Amino acid sequence: MYDLDELLAFDHVMRSGSLTRSARALDLAKSTLSRRIAQLERKLGQPLLRRQSNRLLPTEAGHAFHVYCRQILELAEQGRQALEELNEEVSGELHVVAHNALARSWLSARLTAFMKVHPEVRLTLRTGTTPTLTADSQAVTVWLGEVRGSELRQEVLGWLHRGL
């Protein structure tokens, strides 16, 4: 398996043609950068760069591997960005259909608390006395009691206890 630091070092040297410039750009010691490239070459079993005067030139293997190196680095960056987006604010649209009795009592407090934590969510609340019965609805349906004849998956969220 390749180490991303080794791939990044190789990519920088390939693009700049200079160990010194690449070390400076990566904020590394020149010896550390050289060691990373040497480790990558050992793992691959062949040289990727050759010295000519004061320059580093890619070997045929270096040219070929650089294409894959770029793809690996780009995928790693895409993965990092995808995970970063998951850590960001929850946003988008939320459609809720609820029984009238729930909307005025239990649900209103829950939705208010949810919206305080997730202010980027746009909430649409529809209330009524009959629920949506088809699975193609894009709404979360919160209802009192079992909904007979519905294609929707039903799950008990809790019990309401009322008394005189």
Disulfide bonds with the S-S distance in Angstrom:
none
